[in-house]
Amino acid sequence: MPEESTEKFVQGVFMNQTFQLGNQSDLVQFHVQSIEVLPSPQFEDEMAFETLSPICISQHEDSGKTSYLSPSDEWAEESILSSLLSRYQAFYGIPYAGAQNFSFNVLNIPKSVLITFKANTPEETKVRGYMCRFKIKADKELMKIMYESGVGMKGSQGWGMVKTIQAINS
């Protein structure tokens, strides 16, 4: 969740820096020319979004295996709400009261994306996420948390980033 000082901090750390993305076989170098903060939308109790990065929703099974759920899975809504409530409590230091009006509805068929971290190394990990459009109904405080920290899990790693859209399907 950004604070007032976040913009200046990020500019100071990344402005005019060069960084690389990729793995041992595919590597791309970038130079940061500018950094800007996009304005937040006007939050409403019901809004439509499109993912800019995949939504990750996972469940840990008794066997120790992790399974990744589609946002259209019957358990996705509960998992997304639980994640939002946890982030609210972590940020504000108090539990959120009043999430009774929450709903999450996918507007198109989610597209599966498999991301490999540390490819071709002993630490290689694969994580599945989904790109989609969705409509969410939540109190404005939770809507802001979702928008600023991402949908689902791994928001601190850039997963679940969204932009607002006009809802064309209900």
SULNOR-V57825 format. One line per field, one symbol per residue. ss: DSSP state (H for helix, E for strand, - for the rest). psi: psi as a letter, one per 40 degrees, with the letter a starting at -180 (. if undefined). burial: I if it has 9 or more other C-alpha atoms within 8 Angstrom, else O. A space follows every 50 residues. Layout:
# SULNOR-V57825
ss = ???
psi = ???
burial = ???
This chain:
# SULNOR-V57825
ss = -----HHHHHHHHH---EEEEE----EEEEE--------------EEEEE E---EE-EEE-----EEE-------HHHHHHHHHHHHHHHHH-------- --EEEE----EEEEEEE-------EEEEEEE-EEEEE--HHHHHHHHHH- -EE-HHH----EEEE-----
psi = hiideddddddddehfihiiiaaddhhhhihhdihihiiiihhiehiiih idiihhhihhideeihihiieeideddddddddddddddddeeiihhffd fhihhheihhhhhhhhififidehhhhhihhiiihhhiiddddddddeei haifdeeeiehiiiihhei.
burial = OOOOOOIOOIIOOOIOOOOOOOOOOOIOOOOIOOOOOOOOOOOOIOIIII IIIIIIIIOOOOOOOOOIIIIIOOOIIOIIIOIIIIIIIOOOOOOOOOOO OIOIOIIOOIOIIOOIOIIOOOOIOOIIIIIIIIIIIIIIOIIIIIIOII IIIIIOOIIIIIOIOOIOOO
